[in-house]
Amino acid sequence: MSTWLGIDIGTTAVKVAAIRSTYRKVQLVGLASVEVAQAGGVVEALSLAARTVMGEHGGIGDAIAISLEGQRGTVKVLGLPASAHKQIAEVLPFELESALPFDIEEAVYDYRVLPGLRETKGEELAVLVGVAKTADVAARIDLVKGALAAEPERVGIGAFPIANLLPFVPALGEGVVAVVDLGTVSSDVIVLKGGEPLFARTVALGTKGLPGTAAKLARELRTTIAAHRSLGGEPPTRLLLCGGGAYVSGAEAFLSSALELPVEVLPVPALEMTNVAPEHNAALARFAKAIGLALGLGPRSSGLNLRKGPLAFERGFAWVKEKVPLLAGLAAVILVSFLFSAWAQLYAKSKEKTVLEKALSLVTKEVLNEETSSAARANELLSAQTTLADEDPLPHADSFDVMVKLSELIPPSMTHDVEELDIQKQHVIVHGIVGSIPDAQAIKTSLESERCFSDPKITRTTAQVGGSAQKYVLELDIKCPEDVKGGAKKSAATAGSSSASAPATTGGK
């Protein structure tokens, strides 16, 4: 929750508005108007008005906004090339230097880029700039500092702060509207389109001298509207009055007739109000600038701020000290939130662990015949039931072993030739030539005694065409005891030698 003070320092009176901003709403919590002459000076009027709004011990709120009279500043609309959109801050000083009657180094300024592009000299950006002398702004800051012992955070210019009332006065956003802040010796005029400030000017006439100066005031207002239209602006559809002269008798009817425009007092802002005196509640348009200044301290300001450059506002250590209780409270809330979040996560994990352990107990009892909630024990039971000897994919005897064993079993005196040796899925077929059938039978008998050769048999014998030798076909299966599932694995040494019982020999031919 923040409390903002808007202070409208006029020639004859000081008006103060206090706005309290909370998360969901904005409240007008106080208004005060003190005549300078009655208080004995501007400083005294400032101090008295602030105490009236905030109370004797209410402080000065969280931030202060003030405004500089429009006649002590200059408002211009400058055209810049569209390509300079990202370098406006660098380009503006050069554009302003030739348009100001004083040195740019002695001035502070703020600007707003108006919506759309102008086509005066090709596509141009329309930039609304408010400029004032640094000395004048510093003097106004020092005035408030001397009265309230606090510096204002924002310094507006002319009637621009009134644009901050747009969210609470819908009439300001209905088409093109001219707002006149009628003062005692001068009046500030601002033209809004859809709530966006487009043009501003100060008229050196106010309520002083009325009704004798009414015609001259109307002429100055007509000239101001014509100046706005000469820059390509649309004519306003109506004129709203605010400030100290808004309730001058007959002002609305006279100006409406002279300007040929509907003229009315600025509508009451749709703000929740507390501690507002009835006499002030009935004349809220007098406090329009003060309320707008206070609202401009919020996150969305539609006005200009002259606290720039050497006058930029910096919050001091005293402000931090004031906020220590609030910051400590926020830190405590964050800490409690963090601890609660950590506890909630740990509690959720604990509940999840309990559910998973119960599920594990049911599964292990059903599948492994032992109920356990320990993951390590479940892995042991699962390993005990699923551990089987892995089959070695490499056979303990292959085609090379068959060739070696054949050459080993054939005596040197026997004539033997191998025409074809075929091994498919550990089944061996040998097509050979021997001198006689008994020789073939002798080879078959020798193979029967080998541990890795199973069921050798001669399936066919035929006489060799054109000779006395015999052809035979021998079939057998390669099946070592180690290849049986669950048997001992083949060692690296056994795999390297391929067959310990079949050493390589070159017997036979």
Beta strands, then each sheet from edge to edge (+ up, - down):
strand 1: 2-9
strand 2: 13-21
strand 3: 26-35
strand 4: 63-68
strand 5: 73-81
strand 6: 107-118
strand 7: 124-133
strand 8: 154-157
strand 9: 176-182
strand 10: 187-193
strand 11: 196-203
strand 12: 238-242
strand 13: 263-265
strand 14: 272-273
strand 15: 416-424
strand 16: 427-434
strand 17: 453-463
strand 18: 470-478
sheet 1: 8+ 4+ 1+ 2- 3+ 14+
sheet 2: 5+ 7- 6+
sheet 3: 11+ 10- 9+ 12+ 13+
sheet 4: 15+ 16- 18+ 17-
end
